[in-house]
C-alpha cells in the first residue's frame, strides 16, 4: 500500500497522471465481493452469483454482474471473453492463479489466516481495496461505520450475557460450531460476549461435532443460523437428545438469518445486528 502511495506522489510531482483504477474486475471470493460493493464498486463478474445472493445477500449484487461459475473452477472461457483488467482472489483460491494469470493480472488479499483476527484482516483488506480503486474515503467510512455500530450494540447488550454457542446444523445430530479465529468470534469479542465453544477448530475457526457436546456449557444460549438442512426441523422436534439439552428445555435457543461466516466487514456488521435482535437483556446465570 505504501508503495502505491509513493508512486502516486512521484507521478504527481512529475506532473504525470496517476494510474486509473481498474474498471473491469472479476472476483472469485464473496468476502471481497461484499467489500467492493460496500465501497460502491460493482464487479464485472463474480463466481457463483446465485450462491452470493443466497448466503451473503447484502450488499445486493446488481443484475448485470456476470456469473463466472464455481469459485473452485471458474469459467475460464467466459472470463477470457470478458477481458477483465484485474482478477481478485483470496489465498484459498491460489491453485487457480496460474490459469487466471493467463487472462489478466491477479491480486490476492487475505481475509483468513492462521492465528489471526478476521475482523482486523477485514479492515486491512478494506483499506487495500480502497487504495486500489481510489475509494480511500469510502473505505475509512465503512470501517468507522462498522466499528461504531459494534460499539452501539455492545452498549445495548451490556455485559450480563450467558455464553453463546454459534452453530450451523449439518443434520439433526451434528453441527458446525464456531470458535476461535472465526469472524463470529471476532465480533463477539468486540461486543464483550463470551463464546461457549473453546475447543480449537479449523483454519476458518469452526469444528464439526455432535450436538451432545453442547451440554458442556449447560447455562449457555444456542444461536443457530438458518436455513436448516432439509427435514432437520422435524427430526429435531422428535429427537430425545435434542429436546433434553438444557438450553432447549429452558427456551434458550434462537434462530439467526444467514450470515456469511467467511465474509468481511459487511458480514460482521450484519452478524452484530442479528445478535442485537436475538439476545434479550438478562441477568447472568
Steps between C-alpha positions, in 0.01 A plus 500: 500500500783741591664428163181596317473825697865589430452424131198729487694781670792461260267515201333810640835673556603420144172635367396156372151352547465223758400157372124469462318255729398176325145512365446139390549281806437129545471367856522140616441552874170618652662685792689715251181540297295633791780740593526638146125554486507673839763738355277579202698289251300257284698202369463399139479132596479290818525126559177323604266797477196304622697378802598855588138612482391213724776485761634858508202697363616848605633719355280400209670381183374694195323300229759583234785323683614196301516153660844339472387156611655316795741679730727197493477466120408833340396502136827595333347530154240752619762681704721533193209640298427758771865612492517637858774743593546331838400175672464500879547181702579394856776252591245217509478520120875516428480170312323685219754783481706364209193455280354837600825686435488392137189717472573803721711616795402332826496663845465286813372654825488312830186497714580181692841380615618273783514664843366832376192712571258493203353836600839672490575320174172630357591856599838467329346352185244782495782754499690306231194497276436867574854582388477277193174651376550857619232461767712584804236727652230236450727237656559707812129581522411129484754412770375783722133410445548134594717585803246751626212260437671230706563748780129594504398135505737430789343780704150372430579139584711576806733240646250293699455231236525124511769336286390423146526203268494604133414214266395395154308172497647232274217258583286428806796356695800703384592868495778724379583706808706820476780596734843660505621662174149513350345828386216441746748473791665825391164674525412337835828625646423857392153475652632371832318167454636157592520208262396173664716301255867505599628193312759590230351471153588522136686763299163677469422479872239224511468140619262230385354315796199314635226696674569307823812721543270799553428378852854593606381854579148432630428866586579622145268635234496331162481716188459313172507634147224437253426330270496159665577192290205331334271332755733586793234706681255208512774260606614731778144531626493119538854464639524410870867602497418847367195553719699418815778751441475757785478801265220333304302408811535855635421681174850642450515422128479776238502494120710748302474586134792377292824698536797405283749353745795553261416863431644842576375821666149496347448146636635603841258793505205282406591241765509766772155618397368144515640459851337822615161378377537149645649556845285618789617719783561262787668443833801267476430143613 
